[in-house]
């Protein structure tokens, strides 16, 4: 698999959640039924040519067809799995890739255009798990690139959610902001994602839309990290 580094920190992301299609600044996605398969159309809206794509599904699938419109993106692995990379070629700006897969009910959870080993534009994602992963990787990147900005955003995040963290601090008998900030500023991405998952578990939400409309305000972090 291509080693991915996370270069979207300063890029804005638009989140849309629809049954048949999604749009993010970087990739336009549409799904169509085709017998016992699904056809996915992924348009390059990143504003530049790309060398590849990375896609993950919510279950194992078999890619039955791939057609590029405006280039060629060679496969780096087999046709069956839950994660696929196509890289080492070129796809023009505003070009597109059609991927057909079985089973038809499978859906992508993450899609990124790539420039060799770097994401291009903004990622398309559909699950809480992928949001937590993106947040964790973005925080680790920003700790090195601009730690002062990260600390300011984290302080704003805790301020925006003072009531929520105040309730948790009282029940646990500790100041969560004082406890968690040093951890977030030093922990590996996996540790940060575990903290995010623990917080989501306390909220009781089970999907991305539920999270974005929950009592926790993520806007300070999402804005800073370009999500």
C-alpha positions as CSV (number, residue, x, y, z in Angstrom):
1,X,0.0,0.0,0.0
2,X,1.2,3.5,-0.7
3,X,2.4,5.2,2.4
4,X,0.1,8.2,2.9
5,X,1.0,11.5,4.5
6,X,-1.7,14.0,5.3
7,X,-1.4,17.3,3.5
8,X,-5.0,18.6,3.7
9,X,-4.4,20.5,6.9
10,X,-5.0,23.9,5.3
11,X,-7.7,22.9,2.9
12,X,-11.4,23.4,3.5
13,X,-13.8,20.4,3.4
14,X,-17.5,20.5,2.6
15,X,-19.5,17.6,4.1
16,X,-22.6,16.5,2.4
17,X,-24.5,13.3,3.3
18,X,-26.9,11.9,0.7
19,X,-28.2,8.5,-0.1
20,X,-27.1,8.4,-3.7
21,X,-24.3,11.0,-4.1
22,X,-21.8,13.0,-2.1
23,X,-19.7,16.1,-2.9
24,X,-16.5,17.2,-1.2
25,X,-14.2,20.0,-2.5
26,X,-11.7,17.6,-4.1
27,X,-13.9,14.7,-5.2
28,X,-17.4,14.4,-6.6
29,X,-19.0,11.0,-6.0
30,X,-22.1,9.3,-7.5
31,X,-23.4,5.8,-7.1
32,X,-25.6,3.8,-9.5
33,X,-27.1,0.4,-9.4
34,X,-26.1,-2.0,-12.2
35,X,-27.7,-5.4,-11.7
36,X,-25.9,-7.2,-8.8
37,X,-23.1,-4.5,-8.8
38,X,-22.7,-0.9,-7.9
39,X,-21.1,1.6,-10.3
40,X,-19.2,4.4,-8.5
41,X,-18.2,7.6,-10.5
42,X,-15.4,9.6,-8.9
43,X,-14.7,13.0,-10.5
44,X,-11.4,14.8,-9.9
45,X,-12.5,18.2,-8.6
46,X,-9.2,18.9,-6.8
47,X,-8.2,21.5,-9.4
48,X,-5.0,19.6,-10.5
49,X,-3.9,16.4,-12.1
50,X,-3.4,13.4,-9.7
51,X,-1.3,10.3,-9.9
52,X,-3.6,7.9,-8.1
53,X,-6.4,7.3,-5.7
54,X,-7.0,5.5,-2.4
55,X,-10.3,4.0,-1.5
56,X,-11.7,2.0,1.4
57,X,-15.0,0.1,1.7
58,X,-17.2,-0.9,4.6
59,X,-16.7,-4.6,3.7
60,X,-14.7,-6.7,1.4
61,X,-15.6,-6.2,-2.3
62,X,-14.4,-7.3,-5.7
63,X,-13.6,-4.6,-8.2
64,X,-15.2,-5.9,-11.4
65,X,-14.4,-3.0,-13.7
66,X,-12.3,0.2,-13.8
67,X,-12.4,2.9,-16.5
68,X,-10.5,6.2,-16.4
69,X,-11.7,9.2,-18.3
70,X,-8.7,11.5,-18.8
71,X,-5.8,9.2,-17.8
72,X,-4.6,5.9,-16.5
73,X,-4.2,4.9,-12.8
74,X,-2.6,1.4,-12.5
75,X,-3.7,-1.0,-9.7
76,X,-1.2,-1.7,-7.0
77,X,-2.8,-4.8,-5.8
78,X,-5.5,-7.4,-6.4
79,X,-9.2,-7.0,-7.3
80,X,-10.6,-8.2,-4.0
81,X,-10.3,-6.6,-0.6
82,X,-11.6,-3.7,1.5
83,X,-8.8,-1.2,0.7
84,X,-7.4,-0.4,-2.8
85,X,-4.7,1.8,-4.2
86,X,-4.3,2.8,-7.8
87,X,-1.2,4.9,-8.4
88,X,1.7,5.5,-10.7
89,X,-0.1,7.0,-13.6
90,X,-2.0,10.3,-14.2
91,X,-5.5,11.6,-14.2
92,X,-6.2,15.1,-15.5
93,X,-8.0,17.8,-13.5
94,X,-11.8,17.3,-14.0
95,X,-11.1,13.7,-15.2
96,X,-13.0,10.8,-13.6
97,X,-12.7,7.2,-12.6
98,X,-15.5,4.6,-12.8
99,X,-15.2,1.7,-10.4
100,X,-17.7,-1.2,-10.4
101,X,-17.9,-3.5,-7.5
102,X,-19.7,-6.4,-5.9
103,X,-21.6,-6.9,-3.5
104,X,-23.8,-4.0,-4.6
105,X,-24.6,-2.9,-1.0
106,X,-21.0,-2.1,-0.2
107,X,-20.1,1.6,0.0
108,X,-16.9,3.5,0.3
109,X,-16.0,4.9,3.7
110,X,-13.0,6.9,2.5
111,X,-11.8,8.2,-0.8
112,X,-8.7,10.3,-1.5
113,X,-7.0,11.5,-4.7
114,X,-3.2,11.0,-4.4
115,X,-0.1,12.7,-5.7
116,X,2.4,9.8,-5.3
117,X,2.2,9.4,-1.5
118,X,0.3,12.6,-0.6
119,X,-3.5,13.2,-0.6
120,X,-4.7,15.8,-3.0
121,X,-7.6,18.1,-2.4
122,X,-10.0,16.9,0.4
123,X,-11.1,13.5,1.4
124,X,-14.5,12.0,1.0
125,X,-15.6,10.0,4.1
126,X,-18.8,8.6,5.5
127,X,-18.2,7.2,9.0
128,X,-17.3,8.3,12.5
129,X,-14.3,6.0,12.4
130,X,-12.8,7.7,9.4
131,X,-13.4,11.1,10.9
132,X,-11.6,10.1,14.0
133,X,-8.7,8.8,11.9
134,X,-8.5,12.0,9.9
135,X,-8.6,14.1,13.0
136,X,-5.9,12.1,14.7
137,X,-3.6,12.2,11.7
138,X,-4.2,15.9,11.2
139,X,-3.5,16.7,14.8
140,X,-0.2,14.8,14.7
141,X,0.8,16.6,11.5
142,X,-0.1,20.0,12.9
143,X,1.8,19.4,16.2
144,X,4.9,19.6,14.1
145,X,3.8,22.2,11.6
146,X,2.1,24.8,13.9
147,X,1.8,23.7,17.6
148,X,0.7,27.1,18.8
149,X,-2.3,27.1,16.4
150,X,-3.2,23.6,17.5
151,X,-3.0,24.5,21.2
152,X,-5.3,27.5,20.6
153,X,-7.8,25.4,18.7
154,X,-7.8,22.8,21.5
155,X,-8.4,25.5,24.1
156,X,-11.3,26.7,22.0
157,X,-12.7,23.2,21.6
158,X,-12.7,22.7,25.4
159,X,-14.3,26.2,25.9
160,X,-17.0,25.4,23.3
161,X,-17.8,22.2,25.2
162,X,-17.4,23.5,28.7
163,X,-20.7,22.1,30.0
164,X,-20.0,18.6,28.5
165,X,-16.5,18.4,29.9
166,X,-17.5,20.0,33.1
167,X,-20.0,17.3,33.7
168,X,-17.5,14.6,32.8
169,X,-14.8,16.2,35.0
170,X,-17.2,16.3,38.0
171,X,-18.2,12.6,37.5
172,X,-14.6,11.5,37.2
173,X,-13.2,13.7,39.9
174,X,-10.5,15.3,37.6
175,X,-10.1,18.2,35.3
176,X,-10.3,16.6,31.9
177,X,-8.8,19.6,30.0
178,X,-5.7,19.7,32.2
179,X,-5.4,15.9,31.9
180,X,-6.1,15.5,28.2
181,X,-4.2,18.4,26.6
182,X,-0.7,17.1,27.4
183,X,-1.8,13.7,26.1
184,X,-3.2,15.1,22.8
185,X,0.0,17.1,22.3
186,X,2.3,14.0,22.7
187,X,0.3,10.9,22.0
188,X,0.6,9.0,18.7
189,X,-2.3,9.1,16.2
190,X,-3.7,5.8,17.5
191,X,-3.9,7.3,21.1
192,X,-5.7,10.4,19.9
193,X,-8.2,8.3,17.9
194,X,-8.9,6.2,20.9
195,X,-9.7,9.3,22.9
196,X,-12.0,10.5,20.2
197,X,-13.7,7.1,20.1
198,X,-14.1,7.1,23.9
199,X,-15.7,10.6,23.7
200,X,-18.1,9.4,21.0
201,X,-19.0,6.4,23.0
202,X,-20.1,8.7,25.9
203,X,-22.3,10.6,23.5
204,X,-24.1,7.4,22.4
205,X,-24.1,8.4,18.7
206,X,-23.7,5.7,16.1
207,X,-23.4,7.6,12.8
208,X,-21.7,10.6,11.3
209,X,-24.8,12.7,11.0
210,X,-25.7,12.0,14.6
211,X,-22.2,13.2,15.7
212,X,-22.4,16.4,13.7
213,X,-25.7,17.3,15.3
214,X,-24.8,16.1,18.8
215,X,-24.0,18.2,21.9
216,X,-20.3,18.2,21.2
217,X,-19.1,21.1,19.1
218,X,-16.2,20.0,16.9
219,X,-16.0,23.2,14.8
220,X,-12.8,24.5,16.3
221,X,-10.9,21.4,15.4
222,X,-12.6,20.8,12.1
223,X,-11.9,24.3,10.9
224,X,-8.2,24.2,12.0
225,X,-7.6,20.8,10.3
226,X,-9.5,21.7,7.2
227,X,-12.3,19.2,7.9
